[in-house]
Amino acid sequence: MSRDCTEPRKEKACYNCNQTGHLSRDCPEVNQGGRSGPECYKCGKIGHISRDCYQGGGGYGGFSSGGTCYTCGQTGHRAANCPNGQKCYNCGQTGHISSQCSQPQTKACYQCGQPGHISRECNDYATTFQKADALALVVGSVEDANPYQKGTAIQTWLLAYEFPQTILLFTADKLHVITSHSKAAHLQALDAAEKRIPMEVHVRTKDAEKNKELYKNVLEQVKKSRDGKRLGVPVKDQYKGKVVDEWKEALNDFDTQFEQVDITAGLANVLAVKEEEELRTMRSGARVSSQLMRGYFVEKMSTLIDEEKPITHEQLADMVEKTIADNKVLRGLKLPNDLVTDFLDWCYTPIIQSGGEYDLRSSAISNDQKLHAGTILCSLGIRYRNYCSNIGRTYLIDPNKTQEKTYEFLLDLQHKIIESVKEGVKMKDVYNQALQYIRSKRSDLEQYFVKSLGSSMGIEFRESNSTINAKNNRELESGMILNLSVGFQGIPNPEPQDEKSRVYSLLLVDTVRVTPDGAYVLTDCPKSLNDICYYFKGGDEDEEMAEVKEEVKPRQQEKKSRAATSAILKSKLRNEEQDEDSPEMRRKAHQKELAAQNLARNLSKYSDQNGEIDSEKETVFRKFESYKTEQKLPREVKNLRVMVDHRAESIICPIYGLGVPFHISTVKSVSKSDEGEFVVLRLNFVTPGQAGSKKDEIPSDDVDANFVRALTYRSSDTHRMAEVYKQITDLKRDSAKRDAERREMADIVVQEKLIEVKGRRPIRLGDVFARPGLDGKRVPGEVEIHTNGLRYQSPLRADHRIDILFSNMKHLFFQPCDNELIVIIHIHLKNPIMIGKKKTKDIQFYREASDVQYDETGNRRRRHNYGDEDELEAEQEERRRRAALNREFKQFAEKITEASDNRIEADVPLRELGFPGVPFRSNVLLQPTTDCLVHLSDPPFLVLTLSEIEVAHLERVQFGIKNFDIVFVLKDYSRPVIQINTVPMTQLENVKEWLDSVDIPTTEGPMNLNWPLIMKTVTSDPASFFQEGGWGFLDAQKSDDENSEDESESASEFEVEESDFAESESEESSFDEAASQDEGSEAESVESGEDWDELEEKARRADEKKHGKRAAEDDDDVRKKKRR
């Protein structure tokens, strides 16, 4: 019917006057010609329309052959026109129908006889196939406009492929397939294989007479199936083609006319519950949908809004639709390694809506209106290996408080709905519980709530009889996949920004799996309020943020000011617990708070995860194919000698008179040993369960597979075996080198093209060198700022250049040449790029800060300059040059920020907070910035993003050691920890203070830890790790704190005795007593702050002062002799 039509809604048309723009009930010609009302085209009478007509000698809607009468069970009429008389299925009495019944309305199904629902809502499995004696699925030509039809879905479900122009006929004892000769060749294999259901393949030919005979024989089988009267067909399938026409003609010419019944509901029940392989496929499709939403649409949409570029919904939808055909875009989405992109397709054209016109149905289309910076809805669905997935999100541009509040309620509502989805729950209960929650929390939104929460899906995007609405009695089953769509449509906006913002809608769509314990969301795309709100116009939010920023002061200044105001110590004992307002205690309290937050965040993150972090990633067995067929083997294989085929990268080994090829990737090692006159060659293969390797490192599709672990050959031809050994070794080395290069290049992302500036000269920075440098002679080049990135151009060759896009920049640093030899602009990238043959994530442009100085020694200059005047002038010129360099590079960095629309800002290292350390092999100065810890002066560079650090651990922190180490554990546990060694112990407090100021949880311990083993433990079961305390085991100060508490208790007891003793002494003035305490405590603090090195240096200076420098040197000589 028209209400079920998936085509775009056409303009209204009146069947009375055939004019568009109105319906028959509103027709202006109704009263013309003496008519007093609309005319029924069914019975021809005036005063009603066809849907209200129960006359005319035909069935409902004017189709004399339509409908099934529940009174007599015959087709061709409805109960209202039954020749046996009317009967009410509500009360069971004759003479009237249910709509005219005076008794209370009680729904009852005339198919299964159960109350509570009517026939079209019936899910009784026995009745959904309408007691059909045979099933016929006739599939005609391929129709891209309507891919979701039951015949095609059943073919895909049974055979994994679509077979156009094919008939599947199910009888009681056999499956009959009618198809062409070419398709029959593929299906013959199923006929010959071991099968549970007997199958017979019938081949159509070009001979029409033979085809008629074929159809007649098949229909004879239908006649013999059970009662041979009712033929089940999916009546909504609308196929066209030669096979369809031939089948209809055969049915009409057959001597028995079958009663055709609708089996759509039965087929939907069969397809509803998915098997494990189907679930894995749909999970992969859901991942692709999520990545396209978060990795492409969000970036593209936010850029277009930010740059205020006009684009229509239809154009943006076309851009999104083309992504699955663009390998460059797919590589940048970080899809699963086992995903085959050739099987990707769209369920529908992506739907993008904004500007006040919204349609939350899945049949909506993207119109030709401009994208409006207000409320933007996007829905997209990927079809992977013929199985559908779907995701939809709402994005708010500069929303007001009311919109934010409504969206947060939508999030809560979706969470409640997902909680209610579990096996055994009726679909109507899911909807009604959601409606009840809206009435209890936000009754004002009830009228805008959607009429359906989606449906189940699989091969079909919308499966029949599985719609989640207020009437569906069907129960959810484990293995169902739901297209869960929650939304509010047409909400008035109390504070509209413009005319198009007066009405807005909110939508959240996710692909959800039903399990016995609840629902599992397969689509993973951020949807919290912070993730979907974008603020471009500023306003109250920006003012609030500015106020907050002014209120927040650096933690170091706060601590210094507080420390300065508390010079008087409250304790007489150095070991007594420090004051709560002291910097050390405030830092400990803050670190305790950070550790608790970190633990709580990880507990919520991994609470629902069992096993390893990467457990969802399917392990893929690498399959190698040395030769496609036996005929491809080299001719020399008949000699039955061990030989190496470099072209096929294989080793052919004779086994029982046959040459068996082994790919070089399966060889673990090869060894050669001499035994007298013989040479023994041993080949060791890669197999599961070897010593020093994981058992599951070599997965296999067959758990019962057997592996060859080693082959040993003995030969007297020493020269031949030595040559074979060398060939195998070389081939293994070359293969390992290629594998290493492939792994090295796995994270390389192909960049978009640089858009050059046109119409003007680009902003340039000349005479700069690049690191890493290009191949060839080292000469300075120029850096240019273009529309979407930077370009470094070498003067030697036009193709010697480096292009860097703004979208790939993660951090931008400007390091002045103060106390340095060079001035630097450094760029840290999100994804590595290739420069020549090198892969890098850090690119640097620099210029040397000092030129070669010439000493003018002529007499003329010496007459005017006496003493150090020339050196002072050179120093002043050096300072002026350095200041000019800093100014030039800083201005260029600011130009980069402006060109990137402030997406990336230049950061300056803070040298005063720097500390020395060894991040790689040499001791360098590490300098903090606002967002990073960096070393930029010499390669290799270090850029450590602070927001990616989960915890910092200080190792070897104990008395008597001059250095300690820092270990940074990253939030991405798949990355190794970052270690900085040999940091001077004098920098310990500064490092702890800095780490605390940037809110990084910090722990310390007396020894080095085995971090690979620790990270392996964390990744193997993160949920258990954090339930047992997480990173708390790293903090060695917990036991010290407990000991200090015990000491404080004993100290307090001693203090009481002192106070008692003091009462018996003569009283002194409170001022003198306080002064003596101040002096004593100050002396104690000075003494306690000096270590052994400082005391030794102090003693040496005292000796020099007392005995003179000579005596000190004599003492040093004596010490040296004693050491010898």
Buried (B, 14 or more C-beta within 10 A) or exposed (E): EEEEEEEEEEEEEBBBBEEEEBEBEEBEEBEEEEBEBBBBBBBEEEEBBBEEBBEBEBBBEBEEEBBBBBBBEEBBBBBBBBEEEBBBBBBEEEEBBBEEBEEEEEBBBBBBEEEEBBBEBBBBEEBBBBEBBBBBBBBBEEBEEEBBBBBBBBBBBBBEEBBBBBBBBBBEEEBBBBBBEEBBEEBBEBBEEEEEEEBBBBBBEEEEEEBBEBBEEBBBBBBEBBEBBBBBBBEEBEBEBEBBEBBEBBBEEBEEEBBBBBBBBBBBBBBBBBEEEBBBBBBBBBBBBBBBBBBBBBEBBBEBBBEEEEBBBBBBBBBBBEBBEEEEBBBBBEBBEEBEEEBBBBBBBBBBBBBBBBBBEBBBBBBEBBBBBBBBBBBBBBBBBBBBBBBBBBBBBBBBEBBBEBBEBBBEBBEBBBEBBBBEBBBBBBBBBBBEBBEEEBEEBEEBBBEBBBBBBBBBBBBBBBBBBBBBBBEBBBBBBBBBBBBBBEBEBEEBBEEBBEBBBBBBBBBBBBBEEBBBBBBBBEBEBEEBBBEEEEEEEEEEEEEEEEEEEEBBEBBEEEBEEEEEBEBBBEEBBBBEEBBBEBBBEBBEEBBEEBBEBBBEEBEEEEEEBEEEEEEEEEEEEBBEEEEEBBEEBEEBBBBBBEEBBBBBBBEEEEBBBBBBBBBBEBEBEEEEEBBBBBBBBBBBEBEEEEEEEBEEEEEEEEEBEEBEBEBEEEEBBEEBBEBBBEBBEEBEEEEEEEEEEEEEBEBBEBEEBEEEEBBBBEEBBBBBBBEEEEEBBBBBBBEBBBBBBBEBEEEBBBBBBBBBBBBBBBBBBEEBEBBBBBBBBEBBBEBEEEBBBBBBBBBBBEEEEEEEEEEEEEEEEEEEEBEEEBEEEBEEBBEEBBEBBBEBBEBBBEBBEEEBBBBBBEBEBBBBBBBBEEBBBBBBBEBBBBBBBEEEBBBBBBEBBBBBBBBBBEEEEEBBBBBBBBBEBEEEBBBBBEBBBEBBEBBBBBBBBBBBBBBBBEEEBEBEEBBEEBBEBBBEBBBEEBBBBBBBBEEEEEEBEEBBEEBEEEBEEEEEEEEEEEEEEEEEEEEEBEEEBEEBEEEEEEEEEEEEEEEEEEEBEEEEEEEBEEBEEEEEEEEE
